[in-house]
Amino acid sequence: MIAELRPLTSLNSEQRQDVRRIVGEVDVAPVFGAILERGGSHDHVYVLSSVGEVLALAAITRDRPALGWGQLSYAVSQRYRQKGFGRAVANGAVARAFGELGLGRLTSSARPSNLASRRILEALGFLATTPVDPSPGADQEAWLVHYRLLA
């Protein structure tokens, strides 16, 4: 399957429905719901699509524009997980962040239990900046492993 990374603004109405479906998935809604609601100039949202269907989403949020820093968020539709699309959408968004957006640093995060996402980030060169194991008594659901990647 050949997939293409495109800006969210280039989608037709059917593809926008796909985006809403993916954003409605339980594990995606908290991050992408807020990004899409803001719709600010600091957010650059991309979709990975094939044959007109949206497979995955990625967003680069300029969290410290004056410093050239951004944050990578990405999500894959539940029915397309474990097929390489997470890595493809994240890789494409990183390339755009360091290329056309001119950022010099990206951060991202993943739950310790989300091994697929952690492997994607590490394969792209992100380095963990927090311990993988939370301190004793920490809320396991709220714990995130934070990552950093320099251009």
BAKOL-114729 format. One record per atom (N, C-alpha, C): residue in one letter; x, y, z. Coordinates in steps of 0.2 Angstrom, whole numbers, plus 5000, padded with zeros to 4 digits. Each point is the difference from the previous one (the first is absolute). Example, Ala and Ser with C-alpha at 12.3 -4.5 7.8 and 13.67 -1.06 7.14 Angstrom:
BEGIN
A506649725039;A499650065000;A500450065000;S499850054996;S500450065001;S499650055003;
END
This chain:
BEGIN
M500449945000;M499650065000;M500550065000;I499950054995;I500350065000;I499750055004;A500350035004;A499750055004;A500350074999;E499650055001;E500350074999;E499950055006;L500550045002;L499950045005;L499850074997;R499450035003;R499750064997;R499850045006;P500050074999;P499750045005;P499249995001;L499850015006;L499349995002;L499650044996;T500250064998;T499650054996;T499849984993;S500449954998;S499949974993;S499549954999;L499649985006;L499649944999;L499350024998;N499749954997;N499350014998;N499549985005;S499450015000;S499549995005;S500049935003;E500049954995;E500149935002;E500649995005;Q500550024998;Q500749995003;Q499950045007;R499750065000;R499950035007;R499649965005;Q499549964997;Q499649955004;Q500549955003;D500549974996;D500549955002;D500350035006;V500250074999;V500450035006;V499650005006;R499450024999;R499550005006;R500049945003;R499949944996;R500049945003;R500649985004;I500650014997;I500649985004;I500050045006;V499950075000;V500050045006;V499549985005;G499549974998;G499549975005;G500249945003;E500549974998;E500349945003;E500250015007;V499949965005;V500150025007;V500750025002;D500549974997;D500750015002;D500350064995;V499650034996;V500250054995;V499750075002;A499450005003;A499650065001;A500350055004;P500449985006;P500250065004;P500550044996;V500549974996;V500550044997;V499750044994;F499849964995;F499850034994;F499350045000;G499649985005;G499450045001;G500250085002;A500450005004;A500350075002;A500350044995;I500449964996;I500450034994;I499550034995;L499649964998;L499550014995;L499550065002;E499850005006;E499650055003;E500450075000;R500650005002;R500450065000;R500150034993;G500249964995;G500150024993;G500450064999;G500550015005;G500450065000;G500649994995;S500350064999;S500650004995;S500649975003;H500049985006;H500649965003;H499949924999;D499449984997;D499949934999;D500049984992;H500449954999;H500049984993;H499849935000;V499449984997;V499849935000;V500049974993;Y500349945000;Y500049964994;Y499749945001;V499749974994;V499749945000;V500449954995;L500049945002;L500349954995;L499449964997;S499950014994;S499549974996;S500249954995;S499549964998;S500149954994;S499349994997;V500050004994;V499449994996;V499450045003;G500250075002;G499450045003;G499849995007;E500349955003;E499849985007;E500650035005;V499850035005;V500550025005;V500249945005;L500749995000;L500249955004;L500350025007;A500350065000;A500350025006;A500150085000;L500150035006;L500150075000;L500650025004;A500350054998;A500650035004;A499950075001;A500250035005;A500050075001;A500750025003;I500250064997;I500650045003;I499750065003;T500150015007;T499750065003;T500750045002;R500050064998;R500550045002;R499950035007;D500349965005;D499950015007;D500450065002;R500650014997;R500450065002;R500350034993;P499650034997;P500150034993;P500750045000;A500150045005;A500650045000;A500649965000;L500049955003;L500649955001;L500049954995;G499550004995;G500049954995;G499949935002;W499649995006;W499849945003;W499349984998;G499949934999;G499349984999;G499949935003;Q499449985000;Q499849945003;Q499749964994;L500249935000;L499749954995;L499449965004;S499450004997;S499549965002;S499849964994;Y499849935001;Y499849964994;Y499549955002;A499649984996;A499549945001;A499949974994;V499849935001;V499949964994;V499349975001;S499650004995;S499349975001;S500149935003;Q499549985004;Q500149935003;Q500049954995;R499750004995;R500049954995;R500649994996;Y500450065000;Y500750004996;Y500649995004;R499949995007;R500649995004;R500449944999;Q500650005002;Q500549954999;Q500149984993;K500050054995;K500149994993;K500550054997;G500450045005;G500550044998;G499850084999;F499350015000;F499850074999;F500150055005;G500149975007;G500250055005;G500750034999;R500449954998;R500750024998;R500050054994;A499649984995;A500050044994;A499850075001;V499450015004;V499750075001;V500550045005;A500349965005;A500450045005;A500750024996;N500349964996;N500650014996;N499850064995;G499550004997;G499850064995;G499950065004;A499750005006;A499950065004;A500650035002;V500549965002;V500650025003;V500450034994;A500049974994;A500450034995;A499750074998;R499350015000;R499750064999;R500250055006;A500049985006;A500250045005;A500750035000;F500549964998;F500750024999;F500150034994;G499649994995;G500150034993;G499650064999;E499449994998;E499650064998;E499850055006;L499949975006;L499850045005;L500750035004;G500549974998;G500750035003;G500149995008;L499749955003;L500149995007;L500649975001;G500350015006;G500649975002;G500049955005;R499449995003;R499949955006;R499349985000;L499949945001;L499349975001;L500049965006;T499450005003;T499949965006;T499449954998;S499949955004;S499449964999;S500049965007;S499449965001;S500049965006;S499549944998;A500149955004;A499649944999;A499949965007;R499549975001;R499949965006;R500549945000;P500349985006;P500549955000;P499749934997;S499349995001;S499749944997;S499950004993;N500150064997;N499950014992;N500749984997;L500249945000;L500649984997;L500150024993;A499449994996;A500150024993;A500250074999;S499750055003;S500150075000;S500750015002;R500249975005;R500750015003;R500549984995;R499949944997;R500449974995;R500150054994;I499450034998;I500050054994;I500550065002;L499850035005;L500450055002;L500849995001;E500149945003;E500849985000;E500349994993;A499649974996;A500249984993;A500250074996;L499650055002;L500150064996;L500550055004;G500349975005;G500650045003;G499850035006;F499450005003;F499850045006;F500349965006;L500350045005;L500349985006;L499550015006;A499949955004;A499650005006;A500350055005;T499650055002;T500350055005;T499749995007;T499649955001;T499749985006;T500149925001;P500049985006;P500149935001;P499449964998;V500149944997;V499449964998;V499649985005;D500349985006;D499649985006;D499850055004;P499350015002;P499850065004;P500349985008;S500050055003;S500249995007;S499549975004;P500249965005;P499549965004;P499450055002;G499449974999;G499450045002;G499750054995;A500450014995;A499850044994;A499449974997;D499550044997;D499449984996;D500349974994;Q499949944999;Q500249974994;Q499750024993;E499450025001;E499650024994;E500250074998;A500250045005;A500250074998;A500850014998;W500449955001;W500750004999;W500150004993;L500550044997;L500250014994;L500849994999;V500249974995;V500750014999;V500150054995;H500450055001;H500150064996;H500749994996;Y499950024994;Y500649994995;Y500250074997;R500650004997;R500350064997;R500449984994;L499950044995;L500449994993;L500250074998;L500750014999;L500350064997;L500149994992;A499950054997;A500150004993;A500749994998;
END
